[in-house]
Amino acid sequence: AHPHSTPYAYAESVAAGVDVLDVDVRLTGDGVLVVHHDEDVDRTTNGTGVVAEMTYEDLHALDAAYWFTESCSACTDQPEDAYVLRGVRTGDVDPPEGYEPDDFAVQRFEDLAEKYPNHPLNIEIKGSYPEDLAAAQELARVLTGQDRLSSAVVTSFDDELAEAFHQLAPEVAITP
């Protein structure tokens, strides 16, 4: 219903009454934990490249609503006027009322967790062990620092990565 993983999408979901936020996280090349599903930015933004090879500054500058349409979260074959939020991030299009261009960018996980302190977080660490251990370490640091250990559940499709996270933050529930 909204551009994947953007601040706008989370704000609209909270306004609609969701009680748990589902979050995918991965690490940028300069060590910032971001909310982003894909290994690269090609499917959802106006950029190309692998998240782990990009700086947060470069990633955050991209238009994360570039390929969003009201009928498809990331389709490249729609008529130009179907991309109703394209250009909000870059300032070429006015944002919806109550929003700003930054609401259509890739965001830091730390900012999302801070903005919604009363919403439990279902967090998936993307990637695999040991390559993405630094993402697990950063996630443990942020959750500890924000006192969010009891309001998060952490998952990963890689059991070793989930277990490594669990060793760092045993108070956090992980999925079996």
Secondary structure in CASP SS format (residue, H / E / C, confidence):
PFRMAT SS
TARGET T0000
AUTHOR 0000-0000-0000
METHOD secondary structure of the structure
MODEL  1
A C 1.00
H C 1.00
P C 1.00
H C 1.00
S C 1.00
T C 1.00
P H 1.00
Y H 1.00
A H 1.00
Y H 1.00
A H 1.00
E H 1.00
S H 1.00
V H 1.00
A H 1.00
A C 1.00
G C 1.00
V C 1.00
D C 1.00
V C 1.00
L E 1.00
D E 1.00
V E 1.00
D E 1.00
V E 1.00
R E 1.00
L E 1.00
T C 1.00
G C 1.00
D C 1.00
G C 1.00
V C 1.00
L E 1.00
V E 1.00
V E 1.00
H C 1.00
H C 1.00
D C 1.00
E C 1.00
D E 1.00
V C 1.00
D C 1.00
R C 1.00
T C 1.00
T C 1.00
N C 1.00
G C 1.00
T C 1.00
G C 1.00
V E 1.00
V H 1.00
A H 1.00
E H 1.00
M C 1.00
T C 1.00
Y H 1.00
E H 1.00
D H 1.00
L H 1.00
H H 1.00
A C 1.00
L C 1.00
D C 1.00
A C 1.00
A C 1.00
Y C 1.00
W C 1.00
F C 1.00
T E 1.00
E C 1.00
S C 1.00
C E 1.00
S C 1.00
A C 1.00
C C 1.00
T C 1.00
D C 1.00
Q C 1.00
P C 1.00
E H 1.00
D H 1.00
A H 1.00
Y C 1.00
V C 1.00
L C 1.00
R C 1.00
G C 1.00
V C 1.00
R C 1.00
T C 1.00
G C 1.00
D C 1.00
V C 1.00
D C 1.00
P C 1.00
P C 1.00
E C 1.00
G C 1.00
Y C 1.00
E C 1.00
P H 1.00
D H 1.00
D H 1.00
F H 1.00
A C 1.00
V C 1.00
Q E 1.00
R E 1.00
F H 1.00
E H 1.00
D H 1.00
L H 1.00
A H 1.00
E H 1.00
K H 1.00
Y C 1.00
P C 1.00
N C 1.00
H C 1.00
P C 1.00
L E 1.00
N E 1.00
I E 1.00
E E 1.00
I E 1.00
K C 1.00
G C 1.00
S C 1.00
Y C 1.00
P C 1.00
E C 1.00
D C 1.00
L H 1.00
A H 1.00
A H 1.00
A H 1.00
Q H 1.00
E H 1.00
L H 1.00
A H 1.00
R H 1.00
V H 1.00
L H 1.00
T H 1.00
G H 1.00
Q C 1.00
D C 1.00
R C 1.00
L H 1.00
S H 1.00
S H 1.00
A E 1.00
V E 1.00
V E 1.00
T E 1.00
S C 1.00
F C 1.00
D C 1.00
D H 1.00
E H 1.00
L H 1.00
A H 1.00
E H 1.00
A H 1.00
F H 1.00
H H 1.00
Q H 1.00
L H 1.00
A C 1.00
P C 1.00
E C 1.00
V C 1.00
A E 1.00
I E 1.00
T C 1.00
P C 1.00
END
